[in-house]
């Protein structure tokens, strides 16, 4: 499902400089006290992924030791602040791959779907967003109140910014690292997921949604608070629409080439 109408990029326009070389892929995993979940997540990341970055949010349960035990080559960086958005921004800044994929450490996002996201980017998308509400998708995790909140948020973004998103509060996204300046991310909490979708639309990026299945958290409890974080998301939507100056049109695609 294509959400925006920006023309598709020619195949390989974002690819690495070496002629014929495939783009490299970094996977960013924010984690705070996820030692019990990581054995179900990290080994499932495809072997062809070039770089896995775990951003440790001040864990006290041995998350870092478990990560190194599972993937000796993993890069672990300490989170500089607090919140999922803060962790993701730190991971994005550290990533070296041409493509950046963000997944959760709790087992809710399936690493086996990474290839689908990458294929759409290589086919011409700038930003690929996972959706739990497309045909072939689904969720075993979302509660009724969170589902209602997500529907309201999605409706608000479609009304105020256009596009055709079907799911905005889901943290399975992938993008070319070269578009990070256009996203210009500045949120520290869960609202970063919605912010990324809004900024991608406002920057004129070619956005594609792909179906994804969300599994329930395996162990532990989520730090997401439906009312508190829902209000933060709505404040971001209002700020972006009424108080933030619209960005200049995105540069020509050749400027994104690696």
N, C-alpha and C positions, 0 to 999 in steps of 0.2 A: 504494500500500500504506500503510494507516494503522497506525502503530506503537503509538500510545497511544490511550486511549479517552476523553479529554477531549472534551466535545461541541464540535461545529464552531461557529466564530464566525459570526455573521451577516455576509453579504457586505459588505465595506467597513468593518467595525468598527475596523480599525486604520488606516483611510485618513486622508489629510490633512484639515485642518480645513475647507478650502473645499468646499462642497457640490458633489458630482459630480466633484471633481478626482481624477485618478488618483494613486496613491501614487508618490512619487519613489523612484528606485532608485540606490543606490551600489554599485559593484563594487570590492572590495578585492583588490589583487594584491601579495602579498609577493614580493620579488625580490632575489636576490643574485647578481651576475655572470650576468645572463640577457640580455645585449645581443643575442646571436645568435637567441634564441628570441622576443623581444618582437615582431619584425615579423610573426610568425605568430599572435600572440595578441591584441595590442591592436587591430589593425584589424578583427578578427573580433567584437569586442564590439558588440552591437546599437546602432544610432544612437540609439534611444530611451532608452538608459541615461543618467541625469542627471548622474552623477558617477563618475569613475574615479580611484581613489586607488592609487598605487604606493608601497609602503613599501620604501624602499631599504635593504638590509642591508649597508651599507658596501662597495658594489660598487667594483671597480677596473678594470672593462672598458668603461666608457662606457655602462652601463645607463641612467643618468639622461638623458644626452644623446639616446640613441636613443628613449627614451620621449617626450621633448618633441618630437622630430622626427616621431614617428608620430602623437601626439595632443597638439597644442599646448595644449589645455585641460585636460590631465591634472593632477591634484594629486600632487605628489611630496613625501613626508615622510620624513625620516631615521629609521631605526629606532633607538630609544633603547638597546636592549640587543642580545642575541644570541638566535637560535633562531626557528623559524617561529611558535611561539605568541606570542612577544614581538612579532614583526612584525604578526601578525594583531590582537592586542589594541590596538596603536597605531593600526592602520587603522580598527578598529571605533570607537575613541574619536574619531577625526577625522571619521568619516562623518556626513553630514547628511541622507541619504535616509531615507524611511520604511522602506524595505526595504534590507537589506544582503546582498550576495552575495559569497562568497569563491571565487576561482579561483586556479589555479597559473599561474606565469609560464613554465613549461617546455614548454607545449604539450600536456600530458597531459589537461587538462580542456578541454572544447569550449565556448567562449563562446556558440555557437549554441544551447546548451541552457538558457541563462539564462531564456528566456521560459517554459519549462516550470516551473521553480522558482517564478517570480513568479506564474504562474497559480494554482498550488496555494496559495500564501499568500493571494492575493486571494479564493480560494474558501473560506477559513476556517482554514487551517493556521497555526500559530504558528512552526513550525520545519520546514524541508524539507531532507531529507538525501539526497544522491545515493547510489545503490547500483550496484555493478558486477555484482551477482549476482541481480537480478530478471530476469524475462522481458523480452527486448528490450535488455538491458544487456550489458556485456562488458568485457574488458580485454586489451590487447596489451602490458601493461607489467609486471604483477605476476609475481614469481618464485615458484617452488614453495615456498621456505621462507617468503617473505612471505605467500603465500596460506595456508599452514598456520597461521602466527602470527595472521593476521586471523581465521581460522575459530575459533581458540581464544579470542581476545579477544571475539569476538562471542558465542560460547557462554557465556563467563564473565559478560558483562554481562546477557544474557538470563536466566541462572540467578540472579544476585544482585540484579538490579534490575527484572526483568520486561520488558515490551515485546516487540517482535518484529523487532528490527533484523536485517537480513541482511548489513550491511557497516558496520564502524565505523572502519576505518583508511583513509578516503577523504576528501580535503579539499575536496569540492564541496558546500557547504552554503549555505542562505539562510534568513533569518529577519527578523521585524519588529524594527527597532532598539529598539522599546519593551520587548522582552523581555531586553535585555542585563543589566539588574540582576538578573533571575531566574537567568540563566546564571552570573553572578558569576565570570567566567573569571580564573584565576590561574596558568596554566601557561605555560612559555616554549618548550617543545619541540614535537615532532611529536605528543606525547600530547594536545595541545589538541583534536585532532579527535575522539578518543574521549571526552574530558572533556565536550565540548559535547553529545554524545549522551546521556551519563549525566545531566548537569545538567538537560537538557530534560525527561527522564523524571521526575527527582526533583521538579522544579518543577511537574509536572502539565501541561506544555504539550501542545498537540495536535501530534504529530509525524507527518509523512508522508514516506515514502521514495518516490523516483522513480527510474526506470531511467536510467542514465548509462553512456556508453562512455569508458573510459580509454585514451588513446593513449600510445605510448611517448614518453619525453623526446626532444626533437628534437636538441638539442646539449648538450654538457657532461655532467657527472656529478652525480647526486643527493647531497645531504648526509645522506640517510637511511641509518642503519646498523641493519640488521635486528635484531641481537642487543641492542645498546645501547638502541635506541629501543623495542624490544619490551619489554624489562625495565622501562623508564620507564613504559610504558603499563600494565603489570600492577601496578606500584606505585600508580599513580593509581587503578586499579580497587579495590585493597585499601583505600586511604586513604578513598575515597568511601564504601565500604560499611561499614567497621568503625571509622573514626576521625573522620569528619565528621558533625556533627549534621544530621539530616534537616531540610531547609528547611520553613518554614511553607507551607501550601497557597498556590498562586499566587492573586493577587488576581483579582477579577471582571474579565471581559474589558473592561468599559467603562473600566477603569483604564488599559488599553493604548491607548485611542483617541488618535490624534494631535491 
